[in-house]
Amino acid sequence: MEDTQDIDAIATLQDPVRRRLYAYVAAQGREVGRNEAAEATGVARTLAAHHLDKLAAAGLLESGSRRLTGRSGPGAGRPAKVYTRARAERSVSLPARDYRTAAELLAEAAEQAGLDAGLFAAARRRGEELRGSAAPCGDLEEAMRTLAARGYEPHLETAALAGQPEHAGLPGHDEDAARAEDAPDPTPALRLRNCPFHAVAERFPPLVCGMNLALLEGLLGTDGAVRARMDARPGECCVVVETSKNNID
């Protein structure tokens, strides 16, 4: 039977303001304060606060508090309420379906039978079929559009700032920016904030992550200007997309 909590949570997004706020917070990949969310979505702060709290109560967002100035001690100001997308996965199927169990059983059978190579080859062919007659991606911007259309959440990151705060005003941002200016030739890459196969990948990481990589190799192309490679990071997709070494001057 379908989990009524999932249905109720997704129903919360029926309100267009909530949808915009949720989409904005989810796209940032970091904590977002009420003022920022209100300004980005064009609504009043009090209205944004109301809807953000509704989203948190529904389990779609997680909330906490932090001093957005990055300072501490006397004069640093009161902590502000901040929000991030919840890690819990929500899905609704009418009538009820259980594709996750089927996927896990198939993954378990493939792993035990040593069918990794066959699965990766099939995933690469599927990626090529999805790309169709289009040429391999010509640059990271095109790759970003292609990945977003398939449900991934790509964001551009440079090697100089990898793992560093992404937004001005966060603690350490000024020092990180200064180091980035001195760093030689930062290499841009696309990181993927979500994994479409997360639930199964948690149980069978080598098999499913390898399948994901092969799928993206077929989708983006292996002889174009970009390449996909494995580079796992906690909380994100296991694949990173970067400019192909053959296309770096």
Backbone as CSV, one residue per row, in Angstrom:
resi,resn,N_x,N_y,N_z,CA_x,CA_y,CA_z,C_x,C_y,C_z
1,MET,0.843,-1.197,0.000,0.000,0.000,0.000,0.872,1.239,0.000
2,GLU,0.501,2.224,-0.787,1.299,3.445,-0.912,1.370,4.168,0.426
3,ASP,2.552,4.642,0.771,2.761,5.353,2.023,2.014,6.688,1.959
4,THR,1.043,6.860,2.867,0.258,8.100,2.853,1.110,9.310,3.194
5,GLN,2.208,9.098,3.935,3.090,10.222,4.250,3.736,10.773,2.991
6,ASP,4.097,9.892,2.065,4.666,10.355,0.799,3.633,11.143,0.008
7,ILE,2.408,10.650,-0.020,1.349,11.351,-0.749,1.118,12.730,-0.150
8,ASP,1.054,12.797,1.187,0.831,14.084,1.853,1.988,15.037,1.599
9,ALA,3.222,14.506,1.618,4.396,15.355,1.409,4.390,15.943,0.005
10,ILE,4.120,15.112,-0.987,4.113,15.590,-2.369,2.947,16.547,-2.602
11,ALA,1.815,16.296,-1.930,0.667,17.194,-2.061,0.991,18.589,-1.552
12,THR,1.962,18.684,-0.648,2.366,19.995,-0.129,2.875,20.893,-1.240
13,LEU,3.410,20.304,-2.304,3.969,21.078,-3.405,2.904,21.585,-4.373
14,GLN,1.637,21.321,-4.065,0.582,21.806,-4.939,0.566,23.330,-5.006
15,ASP,0.911,23.986,-3.918,0.956,25.441,-3.892,2.119,25.930,-4.745
16,PRO,1.895,26.838,-5.700,2.966,27.276,-6.601,4.115,27.994,-5.887
17,VAL,3.834,28.727,-4.833,4.901,29.406,-4.094,5.798,28.379,-3.418
18,ARG,5.182,27.357,-2.834,5.970,26.301,-2.194,6.832,25.573,-3.215
19,ARG,6.266,25.338,-4.390,7.054,24.663,-5.429,8.278,25.483,-5.800
20,ARG,8.116,26.792,-5.955,9.251,27.645,-6.315,10.293,27.662,-5.202
21,LEU,9.837,27.765,-3.973,10.769,27.783,-2.844,11.512,26.449,-2.729
22,TYR,10.772,25.360,-2.869,11.410,24.045,-2.789,12.438,23.870,-3.906
23,ALA,12.052,24.245,-5.128,12.955,24.109,-6.270,14.215,24.938,-6.062
24,TYR,14.067,26.137,-5.509,15.245,26.985,-5.304,16.171,26.384,-4.259
25,VAL,15.628,25.989,-3.114,16.470,25.416,-2.053,17.160,24.150,-2.551
26,ALA,16.411,23.283,-3.239,16.978,22.025,-3.727,18.111,22.265,-4.716
27,ALA,18.001,23.314,-5.519,19.005,23.576,-6.554,20.309,24.115,-5.994
28,GLN,20.291,24.647,-4.780,21.503,25.288,-4.255,22.520,24.290,-3.708
29,GLY,22.049,23.173,-3.179,22.973,22.196,-2.628,23.675,22.667,-1.370
30,ARG,23.076,23.581,-0.637,23.653,24.132,0.590,22.522,24.728,1.422
31,GLU,22.856,25.212,2.601,21.852,25.840,3.446,21.418,27.182,2.859
32,VAL,20.121,27.441,2.906,19.550,28.668,2.364,18.729,29.346,3.457
33,GLY,18.969,30.634,3.656,18.214,31.388,4.642,16.904,31.915,4.088
34,ARG,16.051,32.389,4.972,14.737,32.879,4.559,14.836,34.097,3.645
35,ASN,15.717,35.032,3.979,15.844,36.235,3.156,16.259,35.884,1.733
36,GLU,17.238,35.016,1.608,17.716,34.634,0.278,16.618,33.944,-0.521
37,ALA,15.901,33.009,0.122,14.841,32.278,-0.576,13.724,33.225,-1.013
38,ALA,13.373,34.167,-0.139,12.312,35.119,-0.473,12.711,35.984,-1.659
39,GLU,13.941,36.499,-1.624,14.408,37.367,-2.711,14.499,36.598,-4.024
40,ALA,14.982,35.358,-3.963,15.167,34.579,-5.187,13.840,34.210,-5.844
41,THR,12.794,34.033,-5.042,11.506,33.615,-5.593,10.516,34.763,-5.721
42,GLY,10.910,35.969,-5.286,10.064,37.141,-5.469,8.853,37.204,-4.571
43,VAL,8.975,36.702,-3.342,7.869,36.774,-2.394,8.345,37.468,-1.123
44,ALA,7.405,37.889,-0.295,7.749,38.539,0.965,8.405,37.542,1.914
45,ARG,9.277,38.064,2.778,10.004,37.190,3.692,9.059,36.415,4.596
46,THR,8.022,37.066,5.129,7.097,36.372,6.026,6.373,35.242,5.308
47,LEU,6.010,35.461,4.048,5.349,34.411,3.270,6.324,33.274,2.987
48,ALA,7.565,33.615,2.643,8.576,32.591,2.396,8.811,31.758,3.649
49,ALA,8.902,32.421,4.807,9.122,31.707,6.060,7.989,30.728,6.333
50,HIS,6.760,31.177,6.097,5.588,30.316,6.321,5.663,29.059,5.454
51,HIS,5.922,29.237,4.182,5.938,28.095,3.273,7.164,27.208,3.490
52,LEU,8.301,27.788,3.812,9.490,26.986,4.096,9.263,26.087,5.308
53,ASP,8.613,26.625,6.334,8.311,25.819,7.513,7.300,24.716,7.185
54,LYS,6.353,25.003,6.297,5.410,23.974,5.863,6.136,22.840,5.135
55,LEU,7.099,23.198,4.303,7.880,22.198,3.576,8.732,21.365,4.534
56,ALA,9.258,22.015,5.564,10.038,21.290,6.565,9.144,20.348,7.368
57,ALA,7.948,20.813,7.726,7.017,19.976,8.484,6.584,18.753,7.675
58,ALA,6.531,18.908,6.349,6.144,17.792,5.480,7.303,16.841,5.220
59,GLY,8.498,17.205,5.668,9.658,16.344,5.476,10.369,16.524,4.160
60,LEU,9.995,17.557,3.393,10.660,17.813,2.115,11.924,18.642,2.285
61,LEU,11.980,19.443,3.328,13.171,20.221,3.661,13.604,19.890,5.080
62,GLU,14.873,20.105,5.362,15.392,20.027,6.720,15.776,21.430,7.152
63,SER,15.524,21.760,8.397,15.803,23.112,8.881,16.786,23.067,10.040
64,GLY,17.484,24.177,10.207,18.424,24.331,11.300,18.662,25.810,11.520
65,SER,19.673,26.146,12.271,19.993,27.559,12.497,21.497,27.751,12.418
66,ARG,21.891,28.899,11.896,23.309,29.221,11.742,23.447,30.720,11.562
67,ARG,24.560,31.257,12.040,24.854,32.675,11.814,25.350,32.834,10.379
68,LEU,24.591,33.506,9.558,24.927,33.638,8.148,26.097,34.575,7.907
69,THR,26.465,35.373,8.917,27.601,36.281,8.751,28.926,35.554,8.794
70,GLY,28.936,34.339,9.343,30.190,33.616,9.477,30.979,34.011,10.701
71,ARG,30.456,34.969,11.488,31.159,35.402,12.698,30.557,34.704,13.906
72,SER,31.277,34.732,15.009,30.797,34.165,16.259,31.164,35.093,17.398
73,GLY,30.540,34.860,18.539,30.840,35.691,19.698,29.958,36.910,19.780
74,PRO,30.242,37.811,20.735,29.430,39.022,20.912,29.390,39.862,19.637
75,GLY,28.208,40.365,19.321,28.061,41.207,18.143,27.888,40.451,16.848
76,ALA,27.876,39.135,16.903,27.760,38.347,15.672,26.319,38.240,15.195
77,GLY,25.374,38.633,16.058,23.973,38.549,15.662,23.366,37.204,15.996
78,ARG,22.048,37.155,15.931,21.340,35.923,16.257,21.429,34.920,15.107
79,PRO,21.455,33.627,15.419,21.442,32.627,14.345,20.169,32.747,13.517
80,ALA,20.286,32.536,12.234,19.138,32.591,11.332,18.692,31.171,10.994
81,LYS,17.429,31.020,10.686,16.920,29.715,10.302,17.318,29.439,8.854
82,VAL,17.814,28.239,8.606,18.269,27.862,7.274,17.633,26.531,6.883
83,TYR,17.610,26.284,5.571,16.922,25.101,5.051,17.787,24.416,3.996
84,THR,17.686,23.098,3.959,18.299,22.299,2.901,17.293,21.231,2.478
85,ARG,17.488,20.670,1.291,16.593,19.609,0.852,16.783,18.381,1.732
86,ALA,15.696,17.750,2.123,15.761,16.540,2.938,16.347,15.391,2.126
87,ARG,17.069,14.508,2.787,17.678,13.368,2.112,16.663,12.262,1.824
88,ALA,15.563,12.243,2.576,14.566,11.186,2.400,13.983,11.235,0.993
89,GLU,13.755,10.068,0.419,13.208,9.961,-0.934,11.695,9.814,-0.870
90,ARG,10.990,10.556,-1.704,9.528,10.492,-1.754,9.083,10.044,-3.136
91,SER,8.139,9.122,-3.187,7.614,8.690,-4.480,6.167,8.251,-4.310
92,VAL,5.402,8.411,-5.370,4.000,8.018,-5.372,3.721,7.246,-6.650
93,SER,3.050,6.126,-6.527,2.660,5.336,-7.688,1.214,4.911,-7.523
94,LEU,0.397,5.223,-8.502,-1.013,4.865,-8.470,-1.354,4.093,-9.740
95,PRO,-1.743,2.794,-9.640,-1.796,2.001,-8.411,-0.396,1.706,-7.873
96,ALA,-0.336,1.162,-6.672,0.951,0.934,-6.017,1.826,-0.019,-6.823
97,ARG,3.108,0.323,-6.929,4.103,-0.516,-7.590,5.327,-0.609,-6.688
98,ASP,6.154,-1.635,-6.920,7.347,-1.817,-6.090,8.542,-2.106,-6.990
99,TYR,8.921,-1.101,-7.785,10.035,-1.279,-8.714,11.371,-1.374,-7.975
100,ARG,11.458,-0.782,-6.798,12.715,-0.827,-6.049,13.089,-2.258,-5.689
101,THR,12.129,-3.047,-5.203,12.428,-4.435,-4.862,12.864,-5.211,-6.091
102,ALA,12.187,-4.976,-7.214,12.570,-5.658,-8.454,13.983,-5.276,-8.864
103,ALA,14.323,-3.992,-8.762,15.658,-3.537,-9.126,16.710,-4.146,-8.214
104,GLU,16.408,-4.226,-6.922,17.374,-4.793,-5.983,17.584,-6.286,-6.235
105,LEU,16.515,-7.009,-6.549,16.643,-8.434,-6.854,17.472,-8.655,-8.118
106,LEU,17.216,-7.847,-9.142,17.979,-7.972,-10.383,19.448,-7.626,-10.155
107,ALA,19.708,-6.583,-9.357,21.086,-6.201,-9.058,21.794,-7.296,-8.275
108,GLU,21.100,-7.893,-7.314,21.696,-8.969,-6.529,22.035,-10.166,-7.408
109,ALA,21.129,-10.527,-8.303,21.372,-11.656,-9.201,22.533,-11.366,-10.145
110,ALA,22.583,-10.146,-10.686,23.663,-9.778,-11.606,25.008,-9.792,-10.889
111,GLU,25.034,-9.304,-9.655,26.288,-9.277,-8.895,26.768,-10.686,-8.587
112,GLN,25.854,-11.546,-8.144,26.236,-12.913,-7.789,26.663,-13.719,-9.012
113,ALA,26.075,-13.429,-10.165,26.413,-14.163,-11.390,27.601,-13.562,-12.129
114,GLY,28.144,-12.444,-11.608,29.287,-11.812,-12.261,28.946,-11.208,-13.609
115,LEU,27.766,-10.595,-13.698,27.306,-10.048,-14.973,27.619,-8.563,-15.128
116,ASP,28.606,-8.079,-14.389,28.921,-6.654,-14.421,29.191,-6.158,-15.838
117,ALA,30.060,-6.864,-16.554,30.453,-6.403,-17.891,29.254,-6.327,-18.826
118,GLY,28.378,-7.329,-18.758,27.197,-7.321,-19.609,26.251,-6.181,-19.255
119,LEU,26.098,-5.911,-17.949,25.236,-4.808,-17.518,25.799,-3.476,-17.981
120,PHE,27.116,-3.292,-17.843,27.723,-2.021,-18.244,27.582,-1.809,-19.750
121,ALA,27.741,-2.880,-20.513,27.600,-2.771,-21.971,26.165,-2.405,-22.345
122,ALA,25.200,-3.018,-21.659,23.797,-2.699,-21.930,23.483,-1.257,-21.556
123,ALA,24.057,-0.781,-20.440,23.823,0.601,-20.017,24.424,1.584,-21.013
124,ARG,25.598,1.267,-21.539,26.224,2.157,-22.520,25.389,2.210,-23.803
125,ARG,24.863,1.069,-24.211,24.002,1.055,-25.398,22.730,1.863,-25.154
126,ARG,22.168,1.754,-23.957,20.960,2.521,-23.662,21.255,4.013,-23.711
127,GLY,22.414,4.422,-23.172,22.792,5.831,-23.241,22.918,6.313,-24.672
128,GLU,23.505,5.474,-25.532,23.640,5.835,-26.948,22.272,5.930,-27.618
129,GLU,21.353,5.038,-27.231,20.000,5.097,-27.795,19.295,6.381,-27.358
130,LEU,19.487,6.782,-26.123,18.870,8.020,-25.637,19.437,9.237,-26.357
131,ARG,20.725,9.198,-26.686,21.346,10.318,-27.417,20.868,10.348,-28.851
132,GLY,20.551,9.181,-29.392,20.038,9.095,-30.758,21.079,9.511,-31.780
133,SER,20.642,10.304,-32.746,21.534,10.712,-33.832,22.368,11.949,-33.483
134,ALA,22.169,12.499,-32.289,22.921,13.691,-31.895,24.396,13.363,-31.727
135,ALA,25.234,14.344,-32.035,26.667,14.174,-31.862,27.012,14.166,-30.375
136,PRO,28.181,13.624,-29.994,28.601,13.700,-28.591,28.617,15.138,-28.101
137,CYS,28.407,15.331,-26.813,28.322,16.682,-26.261,29.577,17.481,-26.577
138,GLY,29.378,18.727,-27.030,30.496,19.550,-27.467,31.167,20.337,-26.357
139,ASP,30.469,20.538,-25.240,31.075,21.265,-24.129,30.271,20.983,-22.859
140,LEU,30.734,21.528,-21.738,30.081,21.267,-20.463,28.684,21.872,-20.392
141,GLU,28.469,22.990,-21.081,27.148,23.610,-21.073,26.122,22.693,-21.730
142,GLU,26.500,22.099,-22.847,25.603,21.160,-23.522,25.390,19.916,-22.662
143,ALA,26.470,19.452,-22.026,26.356,18.297,-21.141,25.416,18.589,-19.977
144,MET,25.465,19.807,-19.462,24.589,20.186,-18.356,23.118,20.099,-18.777
145,ARG,22.813,20.599,-19.961,21.432,20.532,-20.455,20.991,19.081,-20.655
146,THR,21.873,18.272,-21.202,21.551,16.872,-21.450,21.292,16.125,-20.148
147,LEU,22.135,16.361,-19.164,21.984,15.680,-17.879,20.728,16.136,-17.146
148,ALA,20.448,17.434,-17.176,19.259,17.954,-16.506,17.993,17.361,-17.117
149,ALA,17.998,17.151,-18.423,16.833,16.582,-19.095,16.592,15.138,-18.685
150,ARG,17.631,14.462,-18.167,17.499,13.068,-17.745,17.257,12.946,-16.238
151,GLY,17.055,14.075,-15.534,16.735,14.001,-14.110,17.915,14.163,-13.183
152,TYR,19.128,14.345,-13.724,20.279,14.640,-12.877,20.229,16.118,-12.465
153,GLU,21.037,16.500,-11.514,21.080,17.897,-11.069,22.526,18.390,-11.148
154,PRO,22.986,18.721,-12.358,24.386,19.125,-12.530,24.628,20.549,-12.060
155,HIS,25.800,20.785,-11.510,26.232,22.143,-11.192,27.723,22.248,-11.492
156,LEU,28.114,23.424,-11.948,29.495,23.633,-12.371,30.379,23.892,-11.169
157,GLU,31.512,23.240,-11.149,32.477,23.391,-10.056,33.869,23.457,-10.653
158,THR,34.711,24.302,-10.076,36.103,24.354,-10.517,36.971,23.620,-9.526
159,ALA,38.070,23.066,-10.010,38.964,22.297,-9.158,39.496,23.144,-8.015
160,ALA,39.677,24.430,-8.246,40.241,25.297,-7.217,39.310,25.447,-6.028
161,LEU,37.983,25.307,-6.276,37.011,25.485,-5.202,36.330,24.181,-4.828
162,ALA,36.824,23.034,-5.321,36.192,21.757,-5.031,36.122,21.533,-3.532
163,GLY,34.915,21.250,-3.056,34.727,20.992,-1.644,34.666,22.225,-0.799
164,GLN,34.723,23.425,-1.404,34.710,24.665,-0.653,33.315,25.274,-0.678
165,PRO,33.035,26.228,0.218,31.723,26.880,0.191,31.449,27.498,-1.166
166,GLU,30.190,27.421,-1.604,29.840,27.859,-2.950,29.247,29.260,-2.987
167,HIS,29.000,29.870,-1.851,28.237,31.104,-1.860,28.935,32.171,-1.044
168,ALA,29.011,33.367,-1.575,29.635,34.468,-0.844,28.913,34.686,0.470
169,GLY,29.686,34.980,1.523,29.105,35.222,2.821,29.203,34.023,3.737
170,LEU,29.468,32.837,3.159,29.654,31.680,4.013,31.019,31.749,4.653
171,PRO,31.200,31.115,5.826,32.504,31.167,6.489,33.610,30.673,5.576
172,GLY,34.691,31.437,5.502,35.853,31.022,4.726,35.780,31.370,3.263
173,HIS,34.694,32.005,2.838,34.547,32.261,1.395,35.647,33.185,0.888
174,ASP,35.937,34.272,1.609,36.934,35.231,1.132,38.303,34.584,1.010
175,GLU,38.669,33.768,2.018,39.983,33.120,1.952,40.038,32.122,0.800
176,ASP,38.943,31.369,0.597,38.914,30.397,-0.498,38.987,31.086,-1.849
177,ALA,38.285,32.218,-1.976,38.312,32.958,-3.236,39.720,33.460,-3.522
178,ALA,40.419,33.918,-2.481,41.788,34.400,-2.671,42.698,33.278,-3.124
179,ARG,42.518,32.082,-2.520,43.344,30.951,-2.941,43.031,30.568,-4.376
180,ALA,41.740,30.660,-4.747,41.354,30.308,-6.115,42.006,31.224,-7.131
181,GLU,42.149,32.518,-6.788,42.764,33.459,-7.720,44.226,33.116,-7.959
182,ASP,44.893,32.564,-6.943,46.306,32.222,-7.072,46.514,30.840,-7.680
183,ALA,45.448,30.020,-7.714,45.601,28.656,-8.205,45.771,28.665,-9.714
184,PRO,46.644,27.799,-10.244,46.877,27.767,-11.687,45.766,27.021,-12.420
185,ASP,45.158,27.685,-13.412,44.245,27.059,-14.361,43.229,26.114,-13.707
186,PRO,42.275,26.650,-12.946,41.256,25.775,-12.376,40.465,25.074,-13.470
187,THR,40.231,23.777,-13.304,39.546,22.987,-14.319,38.073,22.854,-13.967
188,PRO,37.173,23.327,-14.817,35.745,23.197,-14.517,35.273,21.761,-14.702
189,ALA,34.286,21.383,-13.930,33.697,20.053,-14.037,32.255,20.130,-13.581
190,LEU,31.469,19.178,-14.022,30.076,19.093,-13.607,29.943,18.049,-12.515
191,ARG,29.464,18.491,-11.357,29.110,17.584,-10.283,27.597,17.371,-10.332
192,LEU,27.153,16.193,-9.912,25.744,15.836,-9.973,25.234,15.669,-8.550
193,ARG,24.324,16.561,-8.150,23.904,16.584,-6.751,23.071,15.373,-6.349
194,ASN,22.430,14.731,-7.295,21.595,13.597,-6.932,21.949,12.371,-7.757
195,CYS,21.615,11.223,-7.223,21.799,9.966,-7.953,20.418,9.381,-8.234
196,PRO,20.023,9.246,-9.487,18.710,8.683,-9.802,18.546,7.240,-9.336
197,PHE,19.645,6.558,-9.049,19.598,5.153,-8.644,20.023,4.983,-7.183
198,HIS,19.836,6.028,-6.387,20.392,6.079,-5.037,20.012,4.874,-4.178
199,ALA,18.734,4.519,-4.148,18.274,3.453,-3.261,18.974,2.131,-3.557
200,VAL,19.126,1.780,-4.839,19.783,0.530,-5.210,21.301,0.667,-5.114
201,ALA,21.812,1.851,-5.411,23.260,2.071,-5.350,23.791,1.918,-3.934
202,GLU,22.973,2.233,-2.942,23.409,2.076,-1.559,23.693,0.618,-1.217
203,ARG,22.953,-0.300,-1.800,23.137,-1.729,-1.517,24.167,-2.376,-2.425
204,PHE,24.272,-1.898,-3.661,25.184,-2.513,-4.633,26.009,-1.423,-5.317
205,PRO,26.861,-0.723,-4.576,27.550,0.444,-5.155,28.434,0.153,-6.369
206,PRO,29.321,-0.865,-6.348,30.159,-1.061,-7.550,29.331,-1.354,-8.791
207,LEU,28.319,-2.197,-8.641,27.511,-2.600,-9.783,26.695,-1.426,-10.327
208,VAL,25.974,-0.740,-9.450,25.058,0.307,-9.894,25.808,1.569,-10.300
209,CYS,26.875,1.909,-9.574,27.657,3.088,-9.958,28.360,2.853,-11.291
210,GLY,28.841,1.633,-11.505,29.442,1.309,-12.800,28.423,1.372,-13.922
211,MET,27.209,0.920,-13.651,26.123,1.017,-14.630,25.814,2.472,-14.947
212,ASN,25.766,3.303,-13.912,25.488,4.726,-14.100,26.565,5.387,-14.955
213,LEU,27.825,5.075,-14.670,28.918,5.635,-15.460,28.797,5.223,-16.924
214,ALA,28.537,3.948,-17.174,28.410,3.470,-18.552,27.243,4.137,-19.258
215,LEU,26.127,4.317,-18.543,24.962,4.987,-19.123,25.304,6.404,-19.553
216,LEU,26.028,7.134,-18.712,26.381,8.517,-19.027,27.447,8.584,-20.119
217,GLU,28.314,7.592,-20.174,29.284,7.557,-21.275,28.552,7.436,-22.609
218,GLY,27.533,6.588,-22.652,26.766,6.459,-23.884,25.953,7.704,-24.187
219,LEU,25.395,8.313,-23.152,24.555,9.497,-23.335,25.354,10.707,-23.797
220,LEU,26.531,10.912,-23.207,27.344,12.093,-23.518,28.314,11.845,-24.662
221,GLY,28.676,10.584,-24.875,29.662,10.248,-25.892,31.043,10.110,-25.290
222,THR,31.844,9.216,-25.817,33.199,8.987,-25.296,34.276,9.580,-26.193
223,ASP,33.884,10.100,-27.343,34.874,10.651,-28.271,34.591,12.118,-28.577
224,GLY,33.948,12.793,-27.633,33.642,14.203,-27.822,34.491,15.099,-26.942
225,ALA,33.951,16.261,-26.614,34.706,17.261,-25.869,34.621,17.072,-24.363
226,VAL,33.728,16.194,-23.895,33.602,15.951,-22.464,33.713,14.461,-22.197
227,ARG,34.015,14.136,-20.967,34.078,12.729,-20.580,33.494,12.575,-19.183
228,ALA,32.919,11.408,-18.913,32.412,11.071,-17.589,33.398,10.105,-16.948
229,ARG,33.633,10.272,-15.668,34.506,9.355,-14.945,34.004,9.204,-13.515
230,MET,34.432,8.132,-12.871,34.023,7.866,-11.504,34.811,8.750,-10.541
231,ASP,34.103,9.411,-9.665,34.741,10.217,-8.623,33.721,10.421,-7.504
232,ALA,33.535,9.387,-6.700,32.476,9.383,-5.690,32.709,10.453,-4.640
233,ARG,31.606,11.049,-4.189,31.635,12.033,-3.118,30.375,11.823,-2.272
234,PRO,30.497,11.839,-0.941,29.328,11.595,-0.089,28.180,12.535,-0.410
235,GLY,26.980,11.957,-0.534,25.785,12.757,-0.753,25.551,13.196,-2.175
236,GLU,26.436,12.806,-3.113,26.274,13.195,-4.509,26.388,11.975,-5.407
237,CYS,26.111,12.177,-6.680,26.276,11.112,-7.657,27.746,10.712,-7.732
238,CYS,27.997,9.448,-8.072,29.365,8.928,-8.096,30.146,9.372,-9.326
239,VAL,29.480,9.995,-10.295,30.117,10.355,-11.562,30.342,11.855,-11.646
240,VAL,31.493,12.245,-12.183,31.780,13.644,-12.477,32.012,13.757,-13.981
241,VAL,31.608,14.872,-14.565,31.771,15.100,-16.004,32.711,16.283,-16.184
242,GLU,33.730,16.105,-17.008,34.733,17.155,-17.192,35.142,17.233,-18.650
243,THR,35.889,18.272,-18.959,36.399,18.431,-20.323,37.382,17.305,-20.618
244,SER,37.251,16.709,-21.780,38.129,15.622,-22.169,39.554,16.121,-22.300
245,LYS,40.511,15.331,-21.856,41.916,15.705,-21.951,42.351,15.924,-23.391
246,ASN,41.667,15.242,-24.305,42.006,15.400,-25.717,41.590,16.767,-26.262
247,ASN,40.749,17.485,-25.471,40.266,18.799,-25.924,40.787,19.939,-25.086
248,ILE,41.768,19.679,-24.236,42.399,20.716,-23.438,43.626,21.228,-24.170
249,ASP,43.660,22.529,-24.416,44.791,23.096,-25.154,46.044,23.094,-24.272
